[in-house]
Amino acid sequence: MLGYVKADFIRDFDYIGDRYEFELGSIAVEGSPERELGGITTFHAKQTRINFDFRSKAKWGKTGKEFPLQVFLELDWFFDGESNRLNTRLRHAYGVIGRLLVGRTWTTSGDLSTLPGTIDFANGDALYGGRTTQIRWQDNINKRFSYAIALEDFAPQIDNPLNFEGASRPLWPNIAGMIKAKALNGSSIQLGLDVFPVSWVGPSTAPNVNKTGYAITVGSRVVLKVTEYQDALVWGAGYGEGQAHKIISLS
């Protein structure tokens, strides 16, 4: 069992829509009513976290080959909004048998090694990925290359500013994959792919829409020796259609 207690003391000098993390998209623009509200002071401990990690090994009956077993559960209290700000949030809940992972954890195409270390919980508006429920097969090709493929839960977001009747109805899961290369000094580069449905089902008077969205992403962590500490340059880029739901500032 692991975890930590973290308390944040935040002073916003101008209006921002999220009191608990710095999201650029929620900053009020000049001339908006919210802009006149000014700043706010917030104390919270929502990022406090606890997890349970159970690990073991087992052997196949006929071959005697060992394979890993793991069950991981992690909770925090980082819900958005005042109404549920103290509710428990399920971050991770998954099991691993050999190369098979089933449960809720980070998306397959996202690369955690490219996340910048910041004091603020947001970690940057342009980050791609998140956590989702999935079935994933993961393996090492050799000492430097690894890959994973997965079927993931899909939560599309289709803007409907004119309030048309209907709803987004995904017909199949997100298909995700990645391949990653690591260097001996800890540097890495990862190529990711997501293919997912973009579907809209409305009344009989309006046509239904079924499209296929996709996203191709690449991310890298370049380890440098600039100071006495381990320095690194991290970057990421992506291209696709319909993938805004996986980008923090747009989701």
Secondary structure as UniProt FT lines:
FT   STRAND          2..4
FT   STRAND          8..12
FT   HELIX           24..26
FT   TURN            30..31
FT   HELIX           33..37
FT   STRAND          40..44
FT   TURN            46..47
FT   STRAND          49..59
FT   TURN            61..63
FT   STRAND          66..76
FT   TURN            83..86
FT   STRAND          89..97
FT   TURN            98..99
FT   STRAND          100..106
FT   HELIX           112..114
FT   TURN            125..126
FT   STRAND          131..140
FT   STRAND          145..152
FT   TURN            161..162
FT   STRAND          167..168
FT   STRAND          174..182
FT   TURN            184..185
FT   STRAND          188..201
FT   TURN            204..205
FT   STRAND          209..224
FT   STRAND          231..241
FT   HELIX           244..246
FT   HELIX           248..250
//
